[in-house]
Amino acid sequence: MTRPKSSSAPARERGRPRAFDTEKALDDAMIVFRQKGFHASSVTDLSEAMGLTAGSIYKAFKDKRTLFLRVFERYISIRNSDLRGRLEHCADGRARIAELLQFYLDSAEEIEGRRGCLVVGSTVELQNLDQDLSELVRQAVLRNRNFLVSLVQQGQQDGSVSARLDAETAAGVLLCVAFGMRVLGKVQDVTNGAETINMLLGILDQGACPIRK
């Protein structure tokens, strides 16, 4: 008798999600979360943007909250990397502050500005987030503020920023304006952006913030 030929190809695994580029999927989801925020972004919105079925999203990321966490971490990582690249060639603390403000201004323009900042948008949404997400966002804001404090202090040490400034107060002012640029950028480009930056840099020169006693 002739035995039936056995197929050498393995049986297809049933229910296996199709492979996809995780980083691209996170970047696609990032646009949705930036534009709509966490709560207003539906799984349907995310599915359409990512080119994945809802089932594939759940299998890969468990739920929308976990997906948001992954997106938030990636957003912070990308932004920090881009900013470090722009600051590393600056000569002193004042120049780093000027470049950081320009970074926020550039981010607030055109399509990038209309999409919004995930940190700023999540800060506005903070009260509607659960405790862990709220703390994640709060820590991101505090890191931004502390980084600005360090830049002001660097400038004071190298002589490019007035030693009479209170570093924490000055950093708070800079952060308010930087975040304000991102909020305005959701609606329109910031007008007179260069003049705004020059005005802020004037604070660093003149010691217009409360002085240390």
Protein Blocks (a to p, Z undefined) as FASTA:
>chain_A
ZZddddfbdcddehiacdddfklmmmmmmmmmmmnommlpcfklmmmmnopafklmmmmn
opamlmmmmmmmmmmmmmmmmmmmmmmmpfblmlmmmmmmmmmmmmmgcjllmnopfklm
mmmmmmmpcfklmmmmmmmmmmmmmmmmmmmmmmmmnopacfkbcfklmmmmmmmmmmmm
mmmmmmmccehklmmmmmmmmmmmnopaccdZZ
